Amino acid sequence: MSLSGKEAEQLAARHLAGQGLREVCRNYHCRGGEIDLVMRDGEQLVFVEVRYRSRSRFGGAAESVNARKQQRLTLAARHYLQKSGFSGPCRFDVLAIDGCAAPQWIRDAFQPG
C-alpha cells in the first residue's frame, strides 16, 4: 500500500475521529511552518503531525519528527493560537503510518521548546 500525503492525512483524521477527537482545521500554513491537522480532544487543542513512510529503509515515520520539524510545528502552532485567540490547553501529537501497519498515535509527542 502506498499513500499520497493527502490520503495519509485523511486516514489520520478518520483514525483520530474514531478515537473521539473532532477536526478543527486541516493543513494550516504560515511562514516557516505547517500543521497537518488541528483537532479538539475535549477542551484540549491538539496539533497533529501526520508522518507516512511506505518503507522503513531510512527509519520509521515516528522517528522522522526531529528537532527541526518540532521547531517548525511549534512556530506554526504559536501562529495559529495567536490568530485564533484560543487560550486553553494544547498538545502536540504524532500520527505515524509505516507501510501497511496500523497507525501509531503518539499523544503528547513533544513539549515545545
PDB file as gemmi writes it, atoms N, CA and C in Angstrom:
CRYST1    1.000    1.000    1.000  90.00  90.00  90.00 P 1                      
ATOM      1  N   MET A   1       0.849  -1.182   0.000  1.00  0.00           N  
ATOM      2  CA  MET A   1       0.000   0.000   0.000  1.00  0.00           C  
ATOM      3  C   MET A   1       0.886   1.234   0.000  1.00  0.00           C  
ATOM      4  N   SER A   2       0.657   2.116  -0.916  1.00  0.00           N  
ATOM      5  CA  SER A   2       1.369   3.379  -0.978  1.00  0.00           C  
ATOM      6  C   SER A   2       0.340   4.504  -0.956  1.00  0.00           C  
ATOM      7  N   LEU A   3       0.513   5.430  -0.042  1.00  0.00           N  
ATOM      8  CA  LEU A   3      -0.439   6.520   0.126  1.00  0.00           C  
ATOM      9  C   LEU A   3       0.174   7.841  -0.300  1.00  0.00           C  
ATOM     10  N   SER A   4      -0.648   8.745  -0.793  1.00  0.00           N  
ATOM     11  CA  SER A   4      -0.208  10.119  -1.003  1.00  0.00           C  
ATOM     12  C   SER A   4      -0.281  10.829   0.342  1.00  0.00           C  
ATOM     13  N   GLY A   5       0.308  12.005   0.425  1.00  0.00           N  
ATOM     14  CA  GLY A   5       0.242  12.775   1.661  1.00  0.00           C  
ATOM     15  C   GLY A   5      -1.189  13.088   2.057  1.00  0.00           C  
ATOM     16  N   LYS A   6      -2.002  13.440   1.075  1.00  0.00           N  
ATOM     17  CA  LYS A   6      -3.406  13.760   1.340  1.00  0.00           C  
ATOM     18  C   LYS A   6      -4.151  12.529   1.862  1.00  0.00           C  
ATOM     19  N   GLU A   7      -3.886  11.367   1.258  1.00  0.00           N  
ATOM     20  CA  GLU A   7      -4.533  10.127   1.708  1.00  0.00           C  
ATOM     21  C   GLU A   7      -4.108   9.766   3.125  1.00  0.00           C  
ATOM     22  N   ALA A   8      -2.833   9.969   3.442  1.00  0.00           N  
ATOM     23  CA  ALA A   8      -2.341   9.689   4.798  1.00  0.00           C  
ATOM     24  C   ALA A   8      -3.032  10.616   5.804  1.00  0.00           C  
ATOM     25  N   GLU A   9      -3.212  11.884   5.444  1.00  0.00           N  
ATOM     26  CA  GLU A   9      -3.893  12.820   6.338  1.00  0.00           C  
ATOM     27  C   GLU A   9      -5.354  12.445   6.520  1.00  0.00           C  
ATOM     28  N   GLN A  10      -6.009  11.985   5.456  1.00  0.00           N  
ATOM     29  CA  GLN A  10      -7.404  11.548   5.565  1.00  0.00           C  
ATOM     30  C   GLN A  10      -7.514  10.332   6.477  1.00  0.00           C  
ATOM     31  N   LEU A  11      -6.599   9.388   6.320  1.00  0.00           N  
ATOM     32  CA  LEU A  11      -6.573   8.202   7.178  1.00  0.00           C  
ATOM     33  C   LEU A  11      -6.360   8.608   8.635  1.00  0.00           C  
ATOM     34  N   ALA A  12      -5.435   9.526   8.862  1.00  0.00           N  
ATOM     35  CA  ALA A  12      -5.148  10.002  10.218  1.00  0.00           C  
ATOM     36  C   ALA A  12      -6.367  10.690  10.828  1.00  0.00           C  
ATOM     37  N   ALA A  13      -7.022  11.550  10.057  1.00  0.00           N  
ATOM     38  CA  ALA A  13      -8.194  12.270  10.564  1.00  0.00           C  
ATOM     39  C   ALA A  13      -9.310  11.289  10.929  1.00  0.00           C  
ATOM     40  N   ARG A  14      -9.534  10.283  10.087  1.00  0.00           N  
ATOM     41  CA  ARG A  14     -10.558   9.270  10.383  1.00  0.00           C  
ATOM     42  C   ARG A  14     -10.197   8.473  11.637  1.00  0.00           C  
ATOM     43  N   HIS A  15      -8.918   8.103  11.739  1.00  0.00           N  
ATOM     44  CA  HIS A  15      -8.463   7.331  12.901  1.00  0.00           C  
ATOM     45  C   HIS A  15      -8.681   8.133  14.191  1.00  0.00           C  
ATOM     46  N   LEU A  16      -8.290   9.386  14.184  1.00  0.00           N  
ATOM     47  CA  LEU A  16      -8.432  10.213  15.384  1.00  0.00           C  
ATOM     48  C   LEU A  16      -9.894  10.520  15.695  1.00  0.00           C  
ATOM     49  N   ALA A  17     -10.705  10.728  14.662  1.00  0.00           N  
ATOM     50  CA  ALA A  17     -12.138  10.941  14.882  1.00  0.00           C  
ATOM     51  C   ALA A  17     -12.760   9.703  15.525  1.00  0.00           C  
ATOM     52  N   GLY A  18     -12.293   8.535  15.118  1.00  0.00           N  
ATOM     53  CA  GLY A  18     -12.762   7.290  15.715  1.00  0.00           C  
ATOM     54  C   GLY A  18     -12.376   7.157  17.179  1.00  0.00           C  
ATOM     55  N   GLN A  19     -11.370   7.915  17.593  1.00  0.00           N  
ATOM     56  CA  GLN A  19     -10.920   7.919  18.994  1.00  0.00           C  
ATOM     57  C   GLN A  19     -11.576   9.053  19.784  1.00  0.00           C  
ATOM     58  N   GLY A  20     -12.502   9.787  19.133  1.00  0.00           N  
ATOM     59  CA  GLY A  20     -13.248  10.833  19.834  1.00  0.00           C  
ATOM     60  C   GLY A  20     -12.768  12.253  19.600  1.00  0.00           C  
ATOM     61  N   LEU A  21     -11.726  12.458  18.797  1.00  0.00           N  
ATOM     62  CA  LEU A  21     -11.266  13.805  18.511  1.00  0.00           C  
ATOM     63  C   LEU A  21     -12.122  14.415  17.406  1.00  0.00           C  
ATOM     64  N   ARG A  22     -12.207  15.731  17.387  1.00  0.00           N  
ATOM     65  CA  ARG A  22     -13.002  16.454  16.396  1.00  0.00           C  
ATOM     66  C   ARG A  22     -12.081  17.354  15.579  1.00  0.00           C  
ATOM     67  N   GLU A  23     -12.185  17.255  14.271  1.00  0.00           N  
ATOM     68  CA  GLU A  23     -11.328  18.061  13.395  1.00  0.00           C  
ATOM     69  C   GLU A  23     -11.752  19.527  13.421  1.00  0.00           C  
ATOM     70  N   VAL A  24     -10.755  20.401  13.561  1.00  0.00           N  
ATOM     71  CA  VAL A  24     -10.975  21.843  13.560  1.00  0.00           C  
ATOM     72  C   VAL A  24     -10.461  22.452  12.257  1.00  0.00           C  
ATOM     73  N   CYS A  25      -9.296  21.990  11.826  1.00  0.00           N  
ATOM     74  CA  CYS A  25      -8.634  22.593  10.672  1.00  0.00           C  
ATOM     75  C   CYS A  25      -7.667  21.570  10.086  1.00  0.00           C  
ATOM     76  N   ARG A  26      -7.444  21.686   8.774  1.00  0.00           N  
ATOM     77  CA  ARG A  26      -6.501  20.796   8.096  1.00  0.00           C  
ATOM     78  C   ARG A  26      -5.528  21.642   7.287  1.00  0.00           C  
ATOM     79  N   ASN A  27      -4.250  21.284   7.319  1.00  0.00           N  
ATOM     80  CA  ASN A  27      -3.194  21.946   6.536  1.00  0.00           C  
ATOM     81  C   ASN A  27      -3.112  23.442   6.808  1.00  0.00           C  
ATOM     82  N   TYR A  28      -2.917  23.792   8.069  1.00  0.00           N  
ATOM     83  CA  TYR A  28      -2.751  25.198   8.447  1.00  0.00           C  
ATOM     84  C   TYR A  28      -1.331  25.634   8.097  1.00  0.00           C  
ATOM     85  N   HIS A  29      -1.224  26.665   7.276  1.00  0.00           N  
ATOM     86  CA  HIS A  29       0.076  27.165   6.827  1.00  0.00           C  
ATOM     87  C   HIS A  29       0.361  28.539   7.405  1.00  0.00           C  
ATOM     88  N   CYS A  30       1.614  28.761   7.699  1.00  0.00           N  
ATOM     89  CA  CYS A  30       2.107  30.097   7.999  1.00  0.00           C  
ATOM     90  C   CYS A  30       3.557  30.137   7.529  1.00  0.00           C  
ATOM     91  N   ARG A  31       4.126  31.301   7.500  1.00  0.00           N  
ATOM     92  CA  ARG A  31       5.514  31.400   7.074  1.00  0.00           C  
ATOM     93  C   ARG A  31       6.393  30.601   8.034  1.00  0.00           C  
ATOM     94  N   GLY A  32       7.080  29.629   7.498  1.00  0.00           N  
ATOM     95  CA  GLY A  32       8.007  28.848   8.311  1.00  0.00           C  
ATOM     96  C   GLY A  32       7.451  27.560   8.883  1.00  0.00           C  
ATOM     97  N   GLY A  33       6.171  27.255   8.644  1.00  0.00           N  
ATOM     98  CA  GLY A  33       5.652  26.025   9.212  1.00  0.00           C  
ATOM     99  C   GLY A  33       4.269  25.658   8.709  1.00  0.00           C  
ATOM    100  N   GLU A  34       3.900  24.427   8.993  1.00  0.00           N  
ATOM    101  CA  GLU A  34       2.579  23.911   8.621  1.00  0.00           C  
ATOM    102  C   GLU A  34       2.154  22.890   9.655  1.00  0.00           C  
ATOM    103  N   ILE A  35       0.853  22.853   9.916  1.00  0.00           N  
ATOM    104  CA  ILE A  35       0.277  21.847  10.800  1.00  0.00           C  
ATOM    105  C   ILE A  35      -0.679  21.020   9.953  1.00  0.00           C  
ATOM    106  N   ASP A  36      -0.488  19.695   9.971  1.00  0.00           N  
ATOM    107  CA  ASP A  36      -1.324  18.824   9.154  1.00  0.00           C  
ATOM    108  C   ASP A  36      -2.775  18.836   9.617  1.00  0.00           C  
ATOM    109  N   LEU A  37      -2.987  18.622  10.901  1.00  0.00           N  
ATOM    110  CA  LEU A  37      -4.344  18.590  11.449  1.00  0.00           C  
ATOM    111  C   LEU A  37      -4.375  19.350  12.769  1.00  0.00           C  
ATOM    112  N   VAL A  38      -5.443  20.109  12.966  1.00  0.00           N  
ATOM    113  CA  VAL A  38      -5.729  20.707  14.265  1.00  0.00           C  
ATOM    114  C   VAL A  38      -7.032  20.055  14.711  1.00  0.00           C  
ATOM    115  N   MET A  39      -6.999  19.431  15.878  1.00  0.00           N  
ATOM    116  CA  MET A  39      -8.138  18.671  16.387  1.00  0.00           C  
ATOM    117  C   MET A  39      -8.476  19.145  17.797  1.00  0.00           C  
ATOM    118  N   ARG A  40      -9.682  18.808  18.234  1.00  0.00           N  
ATOM    119  CA  ARG A  40     -10.077  19.048  19.625  1.00  0.00           C  
ATOM    120  C   ARG A  40     -10.239  17.709  20.308  1.00  0.00           C  
ATOM    121  N   ASP A  41      -9.668  17.596  21.486  1.00  0.00           N  
ATOM    122  CA  ASP A  41      -9.829  16.427  22.347  1.00  0.00           C  
ATOM    123  C   ASP A  41     -10.416  16.949  23.646  1.00  0.00           C  
ATOM    124  N   GLY A  42     -11.727  17.013  23.711  1.00  0.00           N  
ATOM    125  CA  GLY A  42     -12.388  17.652  24.844  1.00  0.00           C  
ATOM    126  C   GLY A  42     -12.091  19.140  24.801  1.00  0.00           C  
ATOM    127  N   GLU A  43     -11.544  19.656  25.877  1.00  0.00           N  
ATOM    128  CA  GLU A  43     -11.193  21.078  25.955  1.00  0.00           C  
ATOM    129  C   GLU A  43      -9.814  21.374  25.376  1.00  0.00           C  
ATOM    130  N   GLN A  44      -9.065  20.340  25.082  1.00  0.00           N  
ATOM    131  CA  GLN A  44      -7.677  20.496  24.633  1.00  0.00           C  
ATOM    132  C   GLN A  44      -7.592  20.608  23.116  1.00  0.00           C  
ATOM    133  N   LEU A  45      -6.781  21.546  22.645  1.00  0.00           N  
ATOM    134  CA  LEU A  45      -6.491  21.690  21.226  1.00  0.00           C  
ATOM    135  C   LEU A  45      -5.266  20.831  20.918  1.00  0.00           C  
ATOM    136  N   VAL A  46      -5.341  20.050  19.849  1.00  0.00           N  
ATOM    137  CA  VAL A  46      -4.286  19.104  19.520  1.00  0.00           C  
ATOM    138  C   VAL A  46      -3.736  19.422  18.137  1.00  0.00           C  
ATOM    139  N   PHE A  47      -2.442  19.682  18.069  1.00  0.00           N  
ATOM    140  CA  PHE A  47      -1.752  19.901  16.802  1.00  0.00           C  
ATOM    141  C   PHE A  47      -1.148  18.557  16.399  1.00  0.00           C  
ATOM    142  N   VAL A  48      -1.564  18.051  15.242  1.00  0.00           N  
ATOM    143  CA  VAL A  48      -1.180  16.701  14.840  1.00  0.00           C  
ATOM    144  C   VAL A  48      -0.265  16.751  13.621  1.00  0.00           C  
ATOM    145  N   GLU A  49       0.876  16.110  13.742  1.00  0.00           N  
ATOM    146  CA  GLU A  49       1.791  15.911  12.624  1.00  0.00           C  
ATOM    147  C   GLU A  49       1.570  14.496  12.110  1.00  0.00           C  
ATOM    148  N   VAL A  50       1.219  14.381  10.834  1.00  0.00           N  
ATOM    149  CA  VAL A  50       0.993  13.080  10.212  1.00  0.00           C  
ATOM    150  C   VAL A  50       2.254  12.709   9.443  1.00  0.00           C  
ATOM    151  N   ARG A  51       2.806  11.544   9.759  1.00  0.00           N  
ATOM    152  CA  ARG A  51       4.017  11.075   9.077  1.00  0.00           C  
ATOM    153  C   ARG A  51       3.751   9.711   8.470  1.00  0.00           C  
ATOM    154  N   TYR A  52       4.072   9.580   7.201  1.00  0.00           N  
ATOM    155  CA  TYR A  52       3.861   8.321   6.488  1.00  0.00           C  
ATOM    156  C   TYR A  52       5.169   7.886   5.840  1.00  0.00           C  
ATOM    157  N   ARG A  53       5.487   6.625   6.009  1.00  0.00           N  
ATOM    158  CA  ARG A  53       6.642   6.021   5.347  1.00  0.00           C  
ATOM    159  C   ARG A  53       6.191   4.699   4.747  1.00  0.00           C  
ATOM    160  N   SER A  54       6.357   4.551   3.444  1.00  0.00           N  
ATOM    161  CA  SER A  54       5.979   3.294   2.807  1.00  0.00           C  
ATOM    162  C   SER A  54       6.989   2.204   3.138  1.00  0.00           C  
ATOM    163  N   ARG A  55       8.237   2.611   3.391  1.00  0.00           N  
ATOM    164  CA  ARG A  55       9.298   1.672   3.774  1.00  0.00           C  
ATOM    165  C   ARG A  55      10.083   2.263   4.934  1.00  0.00           C  
ATOM    166  N   SER A  56      10.670   1.396   5.729  1.00  0.00           N  
ATOM    167  CA  SER A  56      11.439   1.872   6.885  1.00  0.00           C  
ATOM    168  C   SER A  56      12.938   1.910   6.603  1.00  0.00           C  
ATOM    169  N   ARG A  57      13.302   1.905   5.344  1.00  0.00           N  
ATOM    170  CA  ARG A  57      14.718   1.878   4.965  1.00  0.00           C  
ATOM    171  C   ARG A  57      15.502   3.038   5.585  1.00  0.00           C  
ATOM    172  N   PHE A  58      14.880   4.199   5.686  1.00  0.00           N  
ATOM    173  CA  PHE A  58      15.559   5.361   6.260  1.00  0.00           C  
ATOM    174  C   PHE A  58      14.999   5.723   7.634  1.00  0.00           C  
ATOM    175  N   GLY A  59      14.422   4.758   8.319  1.00  0.00           N  
ATOM    176  CA  GLY A  59      13.832   4.979   9.633  1.00  0.00           C  
ATOM    177  C   GLY A  59      12.317   5.035   9.528  1.00  0.00           C  
ATOM    178  N   GLY A  60      11.672   4.840  10.649  1.00  0.00           N  
ATOM    179  CA  GLY A  60      10.219   4.826  10.673  1.00  0.00           C  
ATOM    180  C   GLY A  60       9.619   6.216  10.632  1.00  0.00           C  
ATOM    181  N   ALA A  61       8.309   6.249  10.473  1.00  0.00           N  
ATOM    182  CA  ALA A  61       7.590   7.515  10.366  1.00  0.00           C  
ATOM    183  C   ALA A  61       7.729   8.350  11.638  1.00  0.00           C  
ATOM    184  N   ALA A  62       7.567   7.734  12.793  1.00  0.00           N  
ATOM    185  CA  ALA A  62       7.625   8.476  14.054  1.00  0.00           C  
ATOM    186  C   ALA A  62       8.998   9.109  14.275  1.00  0.00           C  
ATOM    187  N   GLU A  63      10.056   8.381  13.905  1.00  0.00           N  
ATOM    188  CA  GLU A  63      11.418   8.896  14.114  1.00  0.00           C  
ATOM    189  C   GLU A  63      11.749  10.082  13.216  1.00  0.00           C  
ATOM    190  N   SER A  64      10.939  10.303  12.186  1.00  0.00           N  
ATOM    191  CA  SER A  64      11.227  11.399  11.257  1.00  0.00           C  
ATOM    192  C   SER A  64      10.814  12.770  11.795  1.00  0.00           C  
ATOM    193  N   VAL A  65      10.170  12.800  12.958  1.00  0.00           N  
ATOM    194  CA  VAL A  65       9.805  14.079  13.572  1.00  0.00           C  
ATOM    195  C   VAL A  65      10.974  14.498  14.456  1.00  0.00           C  
ATOM    196  N   ASN A  66      11.966  15.116  13.817  1.00  0.00           N  
ATOM    197  CA  ASN A  66      13.194  15.504  14.510  1.00  0.00           C  
ATOM    198  C   ASN A  66      13.055  16.883  15.162  1.00  0.00           C  
ATOM    199  N   ALA A  67      14.119  17.349  15.778  1.00  0.00           N  
ATOM    200  CA  ALA A  67      14.088  18.635  16.498  1.00  0.00           C  
ATOM    201  C   ALA A  67      13.747  19.796  15.567  1.00  0.00           C  
ATOM    202  N   ARG A  68      14.265  19.787  14.361  1.00  0.00           N  
ATOM    203  CA  ARG A  68      13.969  20.874  13.417  1.00  0.00           C  
ATOM    204  C   ARG A  68      12.483  20.877  13.052  1.00  0.00           C  
ATOM    205  N   LYS A  69      11.918  19.702  12.810  1.00  0.00           N  
ATOM    206  CA  LYS A  69      10.497  19.602  12.494  1.00  0.00           C  
ATOM    207  C   LYS A  69       9.662  20.060  13.681  1.00  0.00           C  
ATOM    208  N   GLN A  70      10.073  19.713  14.890  1.00  0.00           N  
ATOM    209  CA  GLN A  70       9.357  20.141  16.088  1.00  0.00           C  
ATOM    210  C   GLN A  70       9.362  21.661  16.208  1.00  0.00           C  
ATOM    211  N   GLN A  71      10.489  22.304  15.887  1.00  0.00           N  
ATOM    212  CA  GLN A  71      10.558  23.764  15.929  1.00  0.00           C  
ATOM    213  C   GLN A  71       9.593  24.398  14.936  1.00  0.00           C  
ATOM    214  N   ARG A  72       9.510  23.831  13.739  1.00  0.00           N  
ATOM    215  CA  ARG A  72       8.607  24.359  12.714  1.00  0.00           C  
ATOM    216  C   ARG A  72       7.141  24.177  13.127  1.00  0.00           C  
ATOM    217  N   LEU A  73       6.832  23.037  13.749  1.00  0.00           N  
ATOM    218  CA  LEU A  73       5.473  22.801  14.234  1.00  0.00           C  
ATOM    219  C   LEU A  73       5.114  23.772  15.361  1.00  0.00           C  
ATOM    220  N   THR A  74       6.062  23.999  16.253  1.00  0.00           N  
ATOM    221  CA  THR A  74       5.845  24.926  17.360  1.00  0.00           C  
ATOM    222  C   THR A  74       5.591  26.334  16.836  1.00  0.00           C  
ATOM    223  N   LEU A  75       6.372  26.760  15.858  1.00  0.00           N  
ATOM    224  CA  LEU A  75       6.187  28.076  15.246  1.00  0.00           C  
ATOM    225  C   LEU A  75       4.793  28.196  14.642  1.00  0.00           C  
ATOM    226  N   ALA A  76       4.380  27.200  13.883  1.00  0.00           N  
ATOM    227  CA  ALA A  76       3.056  27.224  13.253  1.00  0.00           C  
ATOM    228  C   ALA A  76       1.946  27.198  14.306  1.00  0.00           C  
ATOM    229  N   ALA A  77       2.135  26.422  15.367  1.00  0.00           N  
ATOM    230  CA  ALA A  77       1.127  26.355  16.429  1.00  0.00           C  
ATOM    231  C   ALA A  77       0.991  27.702  17.140  1.00  0.00           C  
ATOM    232  N   ARG A  78       2.098  28.344  17.405  1.00  0.00           N  
ATOM    233  CA  ARG A  78       2.036  29.674  18.047  1.00  0.00           C  
ATOM    234  C   ARG A  78       1.299  30.665  17.155  1.00  0.00           C  
ATOM    235  N   HIS A  79       1.571  30.594  15.866  1.00  0.00           N  
ATOM    236  CA  HIS A  79       0.889  31.461  14.906  1.00  0.00           C  
ATOM    237  C   HIS A  79      -0.611  31.175  14.910  1.00  0.00           C  
ATOM    238  N   TYR A  80      -0.971  29.896  14.885  1.00  0.00           N  
ATOM    239  CA  TYR A  80      -2.381  29.503  14.904  1.00  0.00           C  
ATOM    240  C   TYR A  80      -3.064  30.024  16.173  1.00  0.00           C  
ATOM    241  N   LEU A  81      -2.429  29.821  17.312  1.00  0.00           N  
ATOM    242  CA  LEU A  81      -3.021  30.261  18.580  1.00  0.00           C  
ATOM    243  C   LEU A  81      -3.210  31.767  18.616  1.00  0.00           C  
ATOM    244  N   GLN A  82      -2.233  32.496  18.123  1.00  0.00           N  
ATOM    245  CA  GLN A  82      -2.322  33.956  18.100  1.00  0.00           C  
ATOM    246  C   GLN A  82      -3.463  34.407  17.190  1.00  0.00           C  
ATOM    247  N   LYS A  83      -3.582  33.777  16.036  1.00  0.00           N  
ATOM    248  CA  LYS A  83      -4.610  34.154  15.068  1.00  0.00           C  
ATOM    249  C   LYS A  83      -6.008  33.739  15.532  1.00  0.00           C  
ATOM    250  N   SER A  84      -6.119  32.563  16.160  1.00  0.00           N  
ATOM    251  CA  SER A  84      -7.429  32.048  16.568  1.00  0.00           C  
ATOM    252  C   SER A  84      -7.909  32.617  17.893  1.00  0.00           C  
ATOM    253  N   GLY A  85      -6.971  33.053  18.732  1.00  0.00           N  
ATOM    254  CA  GLY A  85      -7.333  33.555  20.051  1.00  0.00           C  
ATOM    255  C   GLY A  85      -7.574  32.457  21.081  1.00  0.00           C  
ATOM    256  N   PHE A  86      -7.321  31.196  20.709  1.00  0.00           N  
ATOM    257  CA  PHE A  86      -7.507  30.086  21.643  1.00  0.00           C  
ATOM    258  C   PHE A  86      -6.480  30.199  22.761  1.00  0.00           C  
ATOM    259  N   SER A  87      -6.942  30.057  24.016  1.00  0.00           N  
ATOM    260  CA  SER A  87      -6.016  30.190  25.142  1.00  0.00           C  
ATOM    261  C   SER A  87      -6.083  29.005  26.103  1.00  0.00           C  
ATOM    262  N   GLY A  88      -6.715  27.914  25.683  1.00  0.00           N  
ATOM    263  CA  GLY A  88      -6.823  26.738  26.547  1.00  0.00           C  
ATOM    264  C   GLY A  88      -5.609  25.833  26.424  1.00  0.00           C  
ATOM    265  N   PRO A  89      -5.713  24.654  26.990  1.00  0.00           N  
ATOM    266  CA  PRO A  89      -4.597  23.702  26.945  1.00  0.00           C  
ATOM    267  C   PRO A  89      -4.387  23.146  25.535  1.00  0.00           C  
ATOM    268  N   CYS A  90      -3.124  22.883  25.215  1.00  0.00           N  
ATOM    269  CA  CYS A  90      -2.740  22.364  23.898  1.00  0.00           C  
ATOM    270  C   CYS A  90      -1.727  21.243  24.060  1.00  0.00           C  
ATOM    271  N   ARG A  91      -1.610  20.439  23.004  1.00  0.00           N  
ATOM    272  CA  ARG A  91      -0.553  19.427  22.970  1.00  0.00           C  
ATOM    273  C   ARG A  91      -0.209  19.130  21.517  1.00  0.00           C  
ATOM    274  N   PHE A  92       0.928  18.469  21.343  1.00  0.00           N  
ATOM    275  CA  PHE A  92       1.394  18.039  20.030  1.00  0.00           C  
ATOM    276  C   PHE A  92       1.343  16.518  19.969  1.00  0.00           C  
ATOM    277  N   ASP A  93       0.636  15.989  18.981  1.00  0.00           N  
ATOM    278  CA  ASP A  93       0.564  14.547  18.768  1.00  0.00           C  
ATOM    279  C   ASP A  93       1.189  14.219  17.422  1.00  0.00           C  
ATOM    280  N   VAL A  94       1.632  12.986  17.279  1.00  0.00           N  
ATOM    281  CA  VAL A  94       2.131  12.481  16.001  1.00  0.00           C  
ATOM    282  C   VAL A  94       1.286  11.258  15.657  1.00  0.00           C  
ATOM    283  N   LEU A  95       0.846  11.207  14.400  1.00  0.00           N  
ATOM    284  CA  LEU A  95       0.156  10.020  13.899  1.00  0.00           C  
ATOM    285  C   LEU A  95       1.080   9.431  12.847  1.00  0.00           C  
ATOM    286  N   ALA A  96       1.721   8.335  13.183  1.00  0.00           N  
ATOM    287  CA  ALA A  96       2.728   7.716  12.318  1.00  0.00           C  
ATOM    288  C   ALA A  96       2.135   6.505  11.615  1.00  0.00           C  
ATOM    289  N   ILE A  97       2.357   6.444  10.305  1.00  0.00           N  
ATOM    290  CA  ILE A  97       1.874   5.332   9.497  1.00  0.00           C  
ATOM    291  C   ILE A  97       3.081   4.730   8.788  1.00  0.00           C  
ATOM    292  N   ASP A  98       3.384   3.493   9.110  1.00  0.00           N  
ATOM    293  CA  ASP A  98       4.511   2.782   8.491  1.00  0.00           C  
ATOM    294  C   ASP A  98       3.971   1.677   7.603  1.00  0.00           C  
ATOM    295  N   GLY A  99       4.076   1.874   6.289  1.00  0.00           N  
ATOM    296  CA  GLY A  99       3.633   0.854   5.338  1.00  0.00           C  
ATOM    297  C   GLY A  99       2.195   0.458   5.563  1.00  0.00           C  
ATOM    298  N   CYS A 100       1.978  -0.839   5.709  1.00  0.00           N  
ATOM    299  CA  CYS A 100       0.618  -1.388   5.889  1.00  0.00           C  
ATOM    300  C   CYS A 100       0.230  -1.523   7.355  1.00  0.00           C  
ATOM    301  N   ALA A 101       1.115  -1.162   8.258  1.00  0.00           N  
ATOM    302  CA  ALA A 101       0.833  -1.315   9.688  1.00  0.00           C  
ATOM    303  C   ALA A 101      -0.263  -0.347  10.124  1.00  0.00           C  
ATOM    304  N   ALA A 102      -0.930  -0.681  11.207  1.00  0.00           N  
ATOM    305  CA  ALA A 102      -1.945   0.204  11.774  1.00  0.00           C  
ATOM    306  C   ALA A 102      -1.295   1.515  12.207  1.00  0.00           C  
ATOM    307  N   PRO A 103      -2.020   2.629  12.098  1.00  0.00           N  
ATOM    308  CA  PRO A 103      -1.464   3.911  12.533  1.00  0.00           C  
ATOM    309  C   PRO A 103      -1.042   3.874  14.000  1.00  0.00           C  
ATOM    310  N   GLN A 104       0.060   4.542  14.279  1.00  0.00           N  
ATOM    311  CA  GLN A 104       0.563   4.647  15.654  1.00  0.00           C  
ATOM    312  C   GLN A 104       0.298   6.076  16.114  1.00  0.00           C  
ATOM    313  N   TRP A 105      -0.546   6.221  17.126  1.00  0.00           N  
ATOM    314  CA  TRP A 105      -0.902   7.535  17.657  1.00  0.00           C  
ATOM    315  C   TRP A 105      -0.040   7.812  18.872  1.00  0.00           C  
ATOM    316  N   ILE A 106       0.797   8.821  18.780  1.00  0.00           N  
ATOM    317  CA  ILE A 106       1.680   9.197  19.887  1.00  0.00           C  
ATOM    318  C   ILE A 106       1.139  10.495  20.475  1.00  0.00           C  
ATOM    319  N   ARG A 107       0.492  10.353  21.613  1.00  0.00           N  
ATOM    320  CA  ARG A 107      -0.091  11.516  22.288  1.00  0.00           C  
ATOM    321  C   ARG A 107       0.997  12.286  23.016  1.00  0.00           C  
ATOM    322  N   ASP A 108       0.841  13.615  23.010  1.00  0.00           N  
ATOM    323  CA  ASP A 108       1.799  14.484  23.718  1.00  0.00           C  
ATOM    324  C   ASP A 108       3.221  14.091  23.343  1.00  0.00           C  
ATOM    325  N   ALA A 109       3.480  14.072  22.044  1.00  0.00           N  
ATOM    326  CA  ALA A 109       4.735  13.553  21.477  1.00  0.00           C  
ATOM    327  C   ALA A 109       5.959  14.375  21.866  1.00  0.00           C  
ATOM    328  N   PHE A 110       5.781  15.672  22.082  1.00  0.00           N  
ATOM    329  CA  PHE A 110       6.917  16.503  22.489  1.00  0.00           C  
ATOM    330  C   PHE A 110       6.419  17.783  23.126  1.00  0.00           C  
ATOM    331  N   GLN A 111       7.287  18.387  23.899  1.00  0.00           N  
ATOM    332  CA  GLN A 111       6.996  19.679  24.524  1.00  0.00           C  
ATOM    333  C   GLN A 111       7.677  20.769  23.697  1.00  0.00           C  
ATOM    334  N   PRO A 112       6.964  21.848  23.405  1.00  0.00           N  
ATOM    335  CA  PRO A 112       7.586  22.914  22.605  1.00  0.00           C  
ATOM    336  C   PRO A 112       8.778  23.522  23.346  1.00  0.00           C  
ATOM    337  N   GLY A 113       9.775  23.863  22.554  1.00  0.00           N  
ATOM    338  CA  GLY A 113      10.986  24.429  23.133  1.00  0.00           C  
ATOM    339  C   GLY A 113      11.084  25.908  22.997  1.00  0.00           C  
TER     340      GLY A 113                                                      
END                                                                             
